Amino acid sequence: MKKPLLSLLLLTLLATVAPAQSQSPDAVRSDAIMKKVSKLDVLIQVVPLLLTKEQFPPILGAIEKVHQKQKELYAQEAKDLTTIEAELSKAVDDGVKKNVYPPREVQIKVAGLLRASGIRRNLFYNEMVDLVFDACKKTLNAGQIKTMEKSLKPELLDPSIKVDTMDSDAKVKFFIRKVILDPNAYDVLIDMSKRKED
């Protein structure tokens, strides 16, 4: 049975509430509740996999490698951004204080840097999904892989996807990208791995 992600139902709510919130006690509480909603969303997808105690370490290890690579990616992006910081600051200051139109060469540099960053991120996410996919294929049984494949309706989460062109592996990778690599999934999987077996 296909189960839509719970977060889809709350997407509209988040879009209207999030920008208005500050760090008031209500906002902090709302953030904590929304984190639980996200964890619930992960659980809706992960519990049916019936992961065993032995299956958690390889999957968690793969996610940890992703997190390390992600830190390296962010560090590289921060380093790249510093190369345009001075020109960017001058262009913004001149625009605000002197009403000077931002120079075309600065616009081109910024666009080029952001485009390169986007390409690098896309490659990164594909490689990281493949890394977790390999761990899942080696660790999970055929039934668990089939559950991952059938759990989501990709077209509901990304209308640009052509589901009829997706094979089994593509659907499992989509599940990994949307569920296993969800920012809250790691904590959920860690907590689940600590539970005592029945």
Secondary structure, 3 states (H helix, E strand, C coil): CCCCCHHHHHHHHHHHHHHHCCCCHHHHHHHHHHHHHHHHHHHHHHHHHCCCCCCHHHHHHHHHHHHHHHHHHHHHHHHHHHHHHHHHHHHHHHHHHHCCCCCHHHHHHHHHHHHHHHHHHHHHHHHHHHHHHHHHHHHCCHHHHHHHHHHCCHHHHCCCCCHHHCCHHHHHHHHHHHHHCCCCHHHHHHHHHCCCCC
